[in-house]
Each structure stands twice: as C-alpha cells, then as structure tokens.
Amino acid sequence: MIAFQEGCPQMDSLTEIMYRSHVSIIAQKQSSMEGDHHHVVLHGVCIILAMASQMISETFHLLASGTCGGGGLFRTTLHNVSETFDLEVTMDSWADSTWILLRLWNTAWLLHAIFTVYQRNVSGPVSCNPEIHPPFFYLMWTMINVAKITWLFLWNKHYLLLSLFFIWIIPVNSFHMLFVSYRNLYRHRAWLAINNPKVPWLTRYLTQNGIALFGWWTLQEALVCSAVVLRYQGGLSDSLVSSLVLTLLLLGMLIWFVFESVIFSKYIRYTFTVYPVLIVGLGAMFSRGYRVHDLPTSTIYCGFLMLVATLLNVVRLITTCFCPDYTFKYLTKTPNNKPDFCKTVFQPNEKNTVALQPGFINPNFYNN
C-alpha cells in the first residue's frame, strides 16, 4: 500500500483532501452543537426572566388592589383611583376577579415554556426545534410586566398622562406576541404535524388563547384610562369619551371577526377567548352604570355591544365546529420526512449549506 501510494501521488492528494474534509465536518458539527447549546441556554434565561417578572408584577398588582395590604408602597387602592376618576364606562369592582383567571392562564403557558426547554424531539429541545417563540418573545413579556408595574405606581399617584403611555405598552406588545406566535406556528406546521403533533395544540390553547385573553382585557383597561385622561385633563364630557371607548371596542370586535373569519382564518382559527373577555368587560361597565329609572346612554350602548359580542361568539363557535379545517388536511394523506416536504425545517442548496430565510426562525434549527 505504501509503495502504491508512492507511485500514485494523486492518491496522496485525494487522501489528504478526504482527511481535511472529515476534520472540517467534525469541526462544523462541534461548532453547531456549541451554538445550539448557547441558544437553548438563552431560551431558558429569557423564559425564567419572563416568569420572574410575571410573579413580581402580580405581587405588585395584589398590593395595589389592596388584597394583601399596600405595605406603604401605594397610598390608595386601584378601586379608589377608579372612583376618583369616575366615568360611565368605569368597570365594576367585581371585574377585578378576572385577574385571577389571567394570572393562572399566563402562569400555565410560562410553565409549559419552561418544560419545552427540557423536552426533546427528533431534532433537539422543543423550545427551539422549531423556534415558534424566539427569545425576544419572552423579553416582550418581561417588558409588559415592567410596564405594568410602572403603570401601577404612576396611576396610584394620579400621573394620568404619563401612566397612559405605559398602560398602552401592555396590549400593543401582547398583540405583537400573538403575531409572532401565529406566524411561526403556521410556518412550521408541516414538520410539527408529523414529528410533534401535540405542540401546535398546546401552543394554541395555552399560549395564544392566554395572550389573547390578556391582550383584550388590558386593551379595555387602556381605553378606559385614555377616556379618563380625555375627561379630566382634556375637559371633554363623560358621555362623549364613554361613547368613544365603546365605539372603539365595537370597531375592534368587527375587525377581529373579519380577520378570524376571512383574512387570517388559517392563523387564528383556534383562538376562542376574545369574545368572552369582551363580554365580561362590557358586563362590568354595564352593571356599574345600570340604574332602573336613570339609565345613561352609554349603558344602553354597552348592553347593545354585549349582545353583539355574544352573537359574534356564537357565530364563531358554530363556524369553527361545523366548517372543516383544510389547513392541515394534506399533511395526513402522505406523511413523509423528505427535506422538500418540510421546507421550514431544512433547506439545502447546491453547496450543501443552509439557506437562511428572514423571519422568526431559529437558524440552529436548520442545522439539525
């Protein structure tokens, strides 16, 4: 063999090329494993930070509402502030119990997110294979909780205009998180339907429905706070700002109904918490302003919106239950694991390298 190699210099060159190629492949795999490990750690850190901020913000919310005593941090309760700046659309005190459901639901999807860091599928940790919720998704939730804490202190001290900026951060970021979750879940639907079919349903019913519930409830609170600023600092009449709030809620309901029924049905088909939370919020406004012999116009308007929300909810449930979902139908006919079938998972090109595409996708996932 040695003599043969000495007589064939081309063989020596070929052997050297194969050896270098083998070493290069090993180095690339090691680098990919290290990068994947760092990305998983980043996911875990961001999720833990989101969970910690959630616990801290809920603690401050309980203190501000007077449930656990102010402890000297707040000079009055949230209910007293609402009574000070009274409106026709101010929510009744019983609506504060809705935060119990919000806390439980948000904690549930955060705990599930922590679990996905340790859970494995055929490509690695579930949290980033595929990356439905990237690290900045959880950083946005942390930002929401920071804005919520800041708003509690500013609202308690009657800094109405300044607090308005922070309370609007909450629903805006919530809907941004929904956009990220909807888009990435739909993008990776093919691979998940074959390799991890439970993840889409857990994401829909825990994360997406939970954030939708939270986003629409805080949107109602943000609109009421905006009306307070217009009424007590802008000098507008109570009936005018209250009617404006209800009109914006009606417009939001109709836009969402069109989105979920026609335009973005394939993304938000399984989000069911929007109309129930709107009915609860409108019911809290209605019950507080209801008077048998002196019924304000805004209260009548609020009752009408409750009927509209109930009707839209019924139509939504009927269409979802009886209209088939064709989004995933073709996936169950001929399941396969070819790269060209799951384009969101692996996309080789001519040079056998990964072609990264823009979007909310984990680059490390393509290397698996």
C-alpha positions in Angstrom: 0.0 0.0 0.0 2.9 2.4 0.8 4.5 1.6 -2.5 1.3 2.1 -4.3 0.8 5.5 -2.7 4.4 6.4 -3.5 3.7 5.5 -7.1 0.4 7.4 -7.2 0.8 11.0 -6.0 -2.8 11.6 -6.9 -3.9 9.1 -4.3 -1.9 11.1 -1.6 -3.7 14.3 -2.7 -7.1 12.6 -2.6 -6.4 11.1 0.9 -5.4 14.5 2.2 -8.5 16.1 0.8 -10.7 13.5 2.4 -8.9 13.9 5.7 -9.3 17.6 5.7 -13.0 17.3 4.7 -13.6 14.9 7.6 -11.9 17.2 10.1 -13.9 20.2 8.7 -17.2 18.3 9.1 -16.3 17.4 12.7 -15.4 21.0 13.5 -18.6 22.2 12.0 -20.7 19.7 14.0 -18.9 20.7 17.2 -19.5 24.4 16.4 -23.1 23.7 15.7 -23.6 21.8 18.9 -22.0 24.6 20.9 -24.1 27.2 19.2 -27.3 25.2 19.8 -26.3 24.8 23.4 -25.9 28.5 23.8 -29.2 29.2 22.1 -31.0 26.8 24.4 -29.4 28.5 27.4 -30.6 31.8 26.0 -34.1 30.5 25.7 -34.1 29.2 29.2 -32.8 32.5 30.6 -35.4 34.6 28.8 -38.2 32.2 29.9 -37.1 32.4 33.5 -36.8 36.2 33.3 -40.4 36.3 31.9 -41.6 34.1 34.7 -39.9 36.1 37.4 -41.2 39.4 36.0 -44.7 37.8 35.9 -44.5 36.9 39.6 -43.2 40.3 40.6 -45.8 42.2 38.6 -48.6 40.1 40.1 -47.3 40.7 43.6 -47.4 44.5 43.0 -50.8 44.2 41.4 -52.1 42.5 44.5 -50.6 45.2 46.7 -52.0 48.0 44.6 -55.5 46.4 44.6 -55.4 46.2 48.4 -55.8 42.5 48.5 -52.6 41.9 50.5 -52.3 45.4 52.0 -50.4 48.3 50.5 -47.4 47.8 52.7 -46.7 51.6 52.3 -45.9 51.3 48.6 -49.3 52.6 47.5 -51.2 55.4 49.1 -54.6 54.1 47.9 -56.1 51.2 46.0 -56.9 50.8 42.3 -60.6 50.8 43.1 -60.3 54.2 44.9 -58.4 55.7 42.0 -61.2 54.5 39.7 -63.8 56.1 42.0 -61.8 59.3 42.0 -61.9 59.5 38.2 -65.3 58.1 37.6 -66.7 57.5 34.1 -69.9 56.0 32.7 -67.7 53.1 31.3 -65.7 52.5 34.5 -65.7 48.8 35.3 -67.4 47.5 38.4 -65.4 46.3 41.3 -66.2 42.6 40.7 -64.3 42.7 37.4 -61.0 42.6 39.4 -61.6 38.9 40.0 -60.9 38.4 36.2 -57.2 38.9 37.1 -57.3 35.5 38.9 -58.0 33.8 35.5 -55.4 35.9 33.8 -52.7 35.0 36.4 -53.5 31.3 36.2 -53.5 31.2 32.4 -50.4 33.2 32.0 -48.6 31.1 34.5 -49.7 27.9 32.7 -48.2 28.9 29.4 -45.0 30.1 31.0 -44.6 26.8 32.9 -45.2 25.0 29.6 -42.5 27.1 28.0 -40.0 26.1 30.8 -41.0 22.5 30.2 -40.1 22.8 26.5 -36.5 23.7 27.3 -36.0 20.2 28.8 -38.4 18.3 26.5 -36.8 16.7 23.3 -38.0 15.8 19.9 -36.2 14.3 16.9 -34.1 17.5 16.4 -33.4 18.6 19.9 -35.0 20.8 22.6 -38.6 21.5 21.8 -38.2 25.2 22.7 -36.1 26.0 19.6 -36.8 23.0 17.3 -38.7 24.6 15.7 -38.4 28.0 17.2 -42.0 29.1 17.5 -41.3 31.5 20.3 -37.9 33.1 20.0 -36.1 34.6 23.0 -37.3 38.1 22.2 -40.9 36.8 22.5 -40.3 36.2 26.2 -38.4 39.5 26.5 -41.5 41.3 25.3 -43.5 39.6 28.1 -40.9 40.9 30.5 -41.3 44.4 29.1 -45.1 44.0 29.5 -44.7 43.2 33.2 -42.2 46.1 33.7 -44.7 48.5 32.1 -47.5 47.1 34.3 -45.5 47.8 37.5 -44.6 51.3 36.3 -48.2 52.0 35.4 -49.4 50.9 38.9 -47.2 53.4 40.6 -48.0 56.2 38.2 -51.7 55.6 38.2 -51.7 55.4 42.0 -50.1 58.8 42.2 -52.6 60.3 39.7 -50.0 60.9 37.0 -52.7 60.2 34.4 -51.0 61.3 31.2 -47.7 59.7 31.9 -49.3 56.4 33.0 -51.2 56.3 29.8 -48.0 55.6 27.8 -47.1 52.6 30.0 -50.5 51.0 30.0 -50.7 51.1 26.2 -47.4 49.2 26.0 -49.2 46.2 27.5 -51.9 45.5 24.8 -49.6 46.6 22.0 -46.9 44.1 23.0 -49.5 41.4 23.6 -50.8 41.6 20.1 -47.2 41.7 18.8 -46.6 38.5 20.7 -49.7 37.0 19.1 -48.5 37.9 15.7 -45.1 36.2 16.3 -46.8 33.1 17.7 -49.4 32.8 14.9 -46.9 33.3 12.1 -44.2 30.9 13.4 -46.7 28.2 14.3 -48.2 28.3 10.8 -44.7 28.3 9.2 -43.6 25.2 11.0 -47.0 23.4 10.7 -45.8 20.7 8.3 -42.9 19.5 10.4 -44.8 19.7 13.7 -47.8 17.7 12.3 -45.5 14.7 11.7 -42.9 14.9 14.4 -44.5 16.8 17.3 -48.3 17.0 16.8 -49.1 18.0 20.5 -47.1 21.2 20.3 -49.5 23.1 18.0 -52.5 22.4 20.2 -50.7 23.3 23.4 -49.5 26.5 21.8 -52.9 27.4 20.6 -54.9 26.7 23.8 -52.3 27.7 26.3 -50.1 30.4 24.8 -52.2 32.0 22.1 -55.6 31.9 23.9 -53.9 33.1 27.1 -52.2 36.1 25.5 -55.3 36.9 23.6 -57.3 36.9 26.8 -54.7 39.1 28.5 -54.3 41.4 25.5 -58.0 42.2 25.0 -58.6 42.7 28.7 -55.8 45.1 29.0 -56.9 46.8 25.8 -60.2 47.6 27.5 -58.4 49.0 30.6 -56.2 51.1 28.3 -59.2 52.5 26.6 -60.8 53.4 29.9 -57.6 55.1 31.1 -57.5 57.0 27.8 -61.0 58.2 28.4 -60.1 59.3 31.9 -57.3 61.5 30.5 -59.6 63.0 27.9 -62.3 63.6 30.6 -60.2 65.0 33.5 -57.3 66.6 31.6 -58.8 67.2 28.2 -62.1 68.7 29.5 -64.4 66.5 27.3 -67.8 65.4 28.5 -68.2 62.0 30.2 -70.8 60.8 27.7 -68.6 61.7 24.8 -65.5 59.9 26.0 -67.5 56.9 27.1 -69.2 56.6 23.8 -65.8 56.9 22.1 -64.5 53.9 24.2 -67.5 51.7 23.3 -67.3 52.6 19.6 -63.6 51.7 19.5 -64.4 48.4 21.2 -67.2 47.7 18.6 -64.8 48.5 15.8 -62.2 46.2 17.3 -64.7 43.4 17.6 -65.8 43.7 14.0 -62.2 43.9 12.7 -61.2 40.8 14.7 -64.3 39.0 13.4 -63.3 39.7 9.8 -59.7 38.7 10.5 -60.6 35.4 12.1 -63.3 34.5 9.6 -61.8 35.5 6.3 -58.4 37.1 6.1 -56.3 35.3 8.8 -58.5 32.3 9.5 -55.7 29.8 9.0 -53.7 31.6 11.7 -56.3 32.4 14.4 -58.9 29.8 13.9 -58.5 28.3 17.3 -58.4 31.5 19.4 -61.7 31.5 21.4 -61.1 33.8 24.4 -61.6 37.2 22.7 -65.4 37.5 22.8 -65.8 36.0 26.3 -63.4 38.5 27.8 -65.1 41.4 25.9 -68.5 40.3 27.3 -67.1 40.2 30.8 -65.5 43.7 30.5 -68.7 45.1 28.9 -70.7 43.4 31.6 -68.6 45.1 34.3 -69.3 48.5 32.6 -73.0 47.8 32.3 -73.5 46.6 35.9 -71.8 49.7 37.3 -73.8 52.2 35.3 -77.1 50.4 35.4 -79.9 52.4 37.0 -83.6 51.4 36.7 -85.0 54.9 36.5 -82.0 56.8 35.1 -80.2 54.7 32.5 -77.3 56.5 30.9 -76.9 56.4 27.1 -73.5 54.8 27.4 -75.0 52.0 29.5 -77.6 51.3 26.8 -74.8 51.3 24.2 -72.8 48.9 26.4 -75.7 46.5 26.6 -76.0 46.6 22.8 -72.3 45.7 22.5 -72.7 42.8 24.9 -75.4 41.4 22.5 -73.2 42.0 19.5 -70.2 40.2 21.2 -72.5 37.3 22.2 -73.8 37.0 18.6 -70.3 37.1 17.1 -69.2 34.5 19.6 -72.0 32.1 18.7 -71.4 32.5 15.0 -67.7 32.0 15.6 -68.2 28.7 17.6 -70.7 27.3 15.0 -68.5 28.0 12.0 -65.4 26.6 13.8 -67.2 23.4 14.8 -69.0 22.7 11.6 -66.7 24.1 8.9 -63.8 21.8 8.3 -60.2 23.0 8.7 -58.3 22.3 5.5 -55.1 23.9 6.7 -53.6 20.6 7.8 -55.6 18.2 5.7 -52.9 17.4 3.1 -50.4 16.6 5.9 -52.3 13.4 6.9 -52.5 11.9 3.5 -48.9 11.2 2.6 -46.7 11.8 5.6 -43.0 11.8 4.8 -39.9 13.3 6.2 -38.2 14.5 2.9 -36.5 17.8 3.1 -38.5 19.3 0.3 -41.7 18.4 2.2 -40.7 20.3 5.4 -39.2 23.4 3.8 -39.3 25.3 7.1 -37.1 22.7 8.7 -34.3 22.1 6.3 -33.3 23.8 3.0 -30.2 22.5 1.4 -28.7 24.3 -1.6 -26.2 23.4 -4.2 -23.2 23.8 -1.9 -24.8 21.7 0.8 -25.1 24.6 3.1 -28.1 26.1 4.8 -30.0 28.9 3.2 -31.4 31.1 6.0 -34.6 33.0 5.3 -35.8 36.1 7.0 -38.4 35.7 9.7 -38.8 34.4 13.2 -36.9 31.2 12.6 -34.1 29.6 14.7 -31.0 29.3 12.5 -29.7 26.5 14.6 -32.8 24.5 13.8 -31.9 24.4 10.2 -28.6 22.6 11.0 -30.3 19.7 12.8 
